[in-house]
Every structure is written in structure tokens, then in C-alpha cells.
Amino acid sequence: MLCKRWQVSDVIFINEKEATVQSDTMQGNLQKRTEIILRDVMMKNIYEFKDDGTYLTGNAAANAEGKWELKGNNINFISGEGKEQKEKVVPIEKLQDDSLIVLLKQDQTTIQLKLILTPIKQ
């Protein structure tokens, strides 16, 4: 079910009340602006999981690729080689033929979000 191209169809912020974002009084409400920017960027993302265990993700601005594997209810994204290899574990909340919901934590903030993905018709 996972091996196909997915597009982000919605972004839901989970812990917006508890999240901490770098802020100061000169910046105003940086939290809301950060959420708007994140939503805009994430809504443009495509995720493609291939049968050979590789993935491609990105948007018009940038792409990332590497290997993926399922570990329990998680997708383990593996990028880079040797000492440069990095792993990111992304929990799956729901996986069906017509929808995928994953939980992300942004590396730059403590904002957590759900990505709702739908398959791209080919």
C-alpha cells in the first residue's frame, strides 16, 4: 500500500499550544507565522516510496532521496552513506490504499504535525 507517489493534502498542527519557537518581542507572533510557512511548504511536498526500498521526497525548491524501511508502525528514512548516514523515524498513524497519515516533528522547532497524504493518480 505504501509503494506509490503521495501528495500532502492537509497539515494538522498537534501541539501548537505547547510548542516553542525561537521568538522575541520584536518578532511579534512568530509561532503563527512559523505555522503558516510550514503549512505552505509541506502542502507542496510529494513522497514517493518505491518497491526497491528507495524513496524520493521534495517539492519545486528541493529534493531528498534515500532508502526507507518499515519498522513496526514507523517509516524509517535513511539518507546519506557511511558516517554521513542519517535516519529519521516517522510514526504512521494510518495507512490505507487511499490515505496515509504520518506524524512529524520539525527539527528546527518543537512543533509536531500530522501530514495527511493522498495518492497521486498516474
ABEGO torsion letter per residue (X at the ends): XABBBBBBABBBBAAAAABBBBBBAAAEBAAAAAAAAAAAAAAABBBBBBAAGBBBBEBAABBBBEBBBBBEABBBBBBEBEAABBBBBBBBABBBAABBBBBBBBAABABBBBBBBBBBBX
